[in-house]
Amino acid sequence: MPQETDRKMIEILRILAAREEVLGAKTIAEELRKKGYDLGERAVRYHMRILDEKGFTEKMGYAGREITDKGLKELEKGLIYDQVDFIFSKFEDMIYQTTLDPVKGRGAVVVNTSTFTYQKELMDIIRDIFGKGIAVSPYVKISNLPSEKNNQEGIIKLDSICGTTIDGMLQKQGIPVIPQYGGVVKIEDYIPTRFTELIAYKKTSMTPLEAFTDQNMTSVLEVVEQGNGLIPANFRLIPASSREKAVETFLKLHKIGISGLMKIGDNGESVLGVPVDEDMVGIAVVGGISPLSAAKEAGFDVEIKLAENTVEFRDMESITTPQSILKTTGPETGEKVKFLLSKAWNLIYNVDFDLESHKGNVIVNISYVNQEDLEESLEIFKKVIDSRPEYCTSRYFKVTNTPDPGKAGIATVCSLTLDGILTNKGIAAVPRYGGILETGGKEPRFIELTAYSGSSLDPHEIYLSKGMTSVLDALNSDGRILASLREIPYMARPETIDILDEVKEAGFSILKVGKPSELIYNAIVERYHAGIVAPGGLNPIAAVKEHGIKVEAKAVETLMDVSLMEEF
């Protein structure tokens, strides 16, 4: 019952945030009904009073309520077990709301909404990328946000067409479409060659392309200048029998200025390195956020919200006349995208750390810093492990050599070693999520989760790259640390607890072992399973980065014999 109540309150916050206006109980009840919650006005008022008391909403006289800044922040964190499912359902909702007529050029299109302070150089970059055809469409809607709301002048809101619009158009033509992945595509001599990274739309609390909006994740500017680099892109599947109709739809869309098509495969053909099942066809489309990603690469502060709203296509104008610089893709190279779990399972199988002798192989992450920063980095590492050892997977570390004489590697024990130890003991431990754990409040809680399955990157690498941790703050007060969740069969829980006691004695950290089927730090586990949360092995490295030291982190990198490692 408490979980259901929380869901309803989160939905109320979502409605208020989406409408951006004062709403009464009647309107909120109507919106909730559309989402499958049958609440009357009296029940809505009850929930609203609770939200008022928490400071998430504010009563505006008899007109109703509006969401507060605190409420917006809470909505961002949300109920993480709900949020990982909400992201995919949000895209399904946006697909349904697409009503564009590809012949008349009328109807609603899904947009990404970006806000930034106006600067001529920033606008020149955005316009240039649109002009090079590295976007879904050159049609945008630009408006100035009210200065009294933002307390500053020159704030621009730019709505640009999202690739989800294409999914909506295919669906409206009666073509079943499955949004599969968001990722980045490698461009060589202006030719899209293959996806290098992918994140599945299902089971993540952030939209997949949101993970790649950091300036270090893409190189759109290099593609424009040199013809080589990485650009954001999406991948979806349709039935092979609908391919001809899909091609016709793309031709119609192209005539009204919407495309971004990189490749549509044949029956069962891999598309840019992504395997496709027989009787299905893969489609890769340029990410609609590419022009904004280029602005972020140039160092500009741009806030991007993906697939947040719909806009009437007739209200949009072409920002430029595009001439695409991307060339037609060639035959598939045969090189496939490498998913994280395939690599992880092989490493997990080869973990042979002995809990009695404290000898054997563990899985390690390797992070790289400049040689001149090594000593200071190790001092920060020691500070973290001395202050809060429970936030570190282990005290083991090793300084490793690199091919670059100006760099040094720091190996840290990866928390997937725990899965290896349990597996070696006959316990089916399955890594489920990497996440961000907020340490404040009565009990820590996950505020971000990304499933290991369907991802080519360790989620912790993403969070680290995007600067989403605050490990240094967590040492003394509230903060955000990296943590991971795995599941075991509930029948194996008693034996697992005994093994984990030995694991702790061997110098490894475990944050919590959940009860069967219970929420653990606000994350849900499968029925008849129990969850185990462990700290991320990259937490000391995150602290190094937070200190201002440049770090390149590689998670789940290799095996290492602990006898070759040192202990703080």
C-alpha positions, 0 to 999 in steps of 0.5 A, a space after each residue: 500500500 505505501 508503494 502505491 501511495 508513493 506512485 500516485 504522489 509521484 504521478 501528481 508531481 509529474 502532472 504538475 511539472 508537465 503542465 507548468 501551471 497551477 492545477 486544481 484537484 479536478 484537473 489532476 484527478 482527470 489526468 490521473 484517470 488517463 494514467 490508470 489511477 481512479 482517484 476522486 477529487 477528495 482523494 487527490 486533495 488528501 495526497 496534495 496535503 501530504 505533498 504540501 507538508 513535504 514542501 513538494 507543492 504549494 497551494 496557490 489560493 483557491 486556484 490549486 497547486 503548483 510544483 516547487 523547486 523541491 518537488 522538481 528535485 524529488 521528481 528527478 530522484 523519484 521512486 527509482 523502482 518506478 522510474 526505471 519502468 517509467 522511462 520506456 513507458 514515457 517514450 511509448 506515450 510520446 509515440 502515441 501522441 505523435 499525430 504528424 501528417 507526412 503529406 500535409 505537414 501538420 500535426 504534433 511532433 515529439 521534441 527535445 527541449 534545450 535551454 541555454 543563455 543566448 550567445 552568438 557563437 553557441 547559436 552559430 554552432 547549433 545552426 552549423 550542425 543542423 546545416 550539416 544534416 546531423 539531426 532529425 530535422 532542421 525545424 525548430 521552435 525558439 522562444 525566450 523564457 520569461 525573465 521573471 521566472 529565470 531571474 536572468 536575461 537572454 535565456 533561450 528555449 529551443 525545441 528540436 525534433 526528436 527521433 521518437 517522432 519517427 517511431 510515432 510516424 511508423 506506428 501511425 502507419 500501422 508498423 509495430 516499432 520497438 525503440 531498442 537502444 540509444 548510443 553513439 555511432 562511429 563516423 569514419 570519412 563521413 561514413 557511419 560505420 558502427 555503434 560503439 556504445 549502446 544503452 537499452 531503453 528498458 530498465 534505466 532511470 535516465 533516457 539512453 541518449 541522456 547518458 551520452 550528452 556529456 562533452 566527453 562522450 561525443 565528438 560531433 564537432 570533429 565529425 564536421 571538421 574532419 569527417 571522423 568522430 562519434 555522434 548520438 544515434 538511436 536504434 529501433 526494430 520493425 517487422 521485416 514484412 513492413 520494411 517497404 512501407 517504412 521506406 515509403 514513410 521515410 520518403 514522405 517525411 524527407 519531403 517535409 524536412 524530417 529524416 536523419 535516417 542513417 541506415 535501414 537494414 534488410 531482413 535479419 541483417 545487422 545494422 551498424 554492428 547491432 545484431 538483428 533477429 530473423 524476420 526483423 529489420 533494424 533502423 538507425 537514426 541520428 540523435 536529434 540532440 546532436 547540434 546541442 551535443 556539439 554545443 556542449 563539446 565546445 564548452 557551453 552550458 546547455 540543459 537538454 531534456 529529451 522527448 519531453 513534449 510535443 509541438 505542432 509542426 506548423 509552429 516550427 521553422 527551419 533554422 537552416 537549409 541542410 546539406 548532409 555531409 554524412 555519406 551512405 553506409 557501406 556493407 556491414 564490417 562484421 564487427 558487433 557491439 560488445 555488451 558489458 555482461 558478455 565480458 562480465 560473465 567471463 570475468 565472473 567465472 574466472 574469479 577464484 579469490 579464496 576466502 581463507 587464504 585471501 589469495 586468487 584473482 579478482 576483477 579490477 577497474 583501471 583508471 588513468 591519471 597523469 603521472 604528475 597527479 598520481 601521488 595526490 590521487 593516491 592521497 585522496 584514495 587513502 582519505 576515502 578508504 580511511 574515512 569511509 571504508 564501507 564506501 569502497 569495495 576493497 582496500 586493495 589497489 595497484 599502480 599499473 604501467 601504461 603505454 603512455 609514459 605520461 600516464 599512470 593506471 590505478 587498479 581498484 577491485 570491482 564489485 562484480 568480484 562479489 558475484 564471482 565469489 558467490 558463483 564460485 560457492 554455488 550461489 546464482 548471483 546476477 548483477 542487475 544494476 549499477 546506480 547512484 546511491 544517495 547517502 543522506 536521510 534515514 536510509 540511503 536510497 538509489 536515485 539512479 539505476 541502469 541495468 547491466 543487461 543491454 548496455 555496452 558500458 558499465 553504468 558507473 563509467 557513465 555516472 563518473 563521466 557526467 560528474 553525478 557523484 559527490 563522494 567527498 561530501 559523503 565522507 562527512 555528510 550527505 552525498 552520492 556514491 556509486 553502488 551496485 545491485 545484484 540478486 540471488 534466489 531467496 532460498 539461498 539467502 541464509 547461506 549467502 549471509 554466511 559467505 558474505 560474513 567471510 567476504 567482509 572478514 577478507 576486507 570487502 564491503 557489503 552495504 546491505 542484504 535485503 529480505 526476500 522480494 523487499 525494496 532495497 534502498 528504494 530499488 525493487 528486486 524480482 519476486 522470490 529473490 533477495 537483493 545485495 547492494 555493494 559499493 562501487 569500486 570506482 568511488 575513490 576514483 570518483 573522489 579524485 575526479 571531484 577534487 579536480 584531477 583529470 581521470 579516465 576510468 575503465 570499469 570491469 577491465 580485467 582480472 588481477 591476482 591480489 598478491 600483486 596488489 597493495 592494501 591501504 
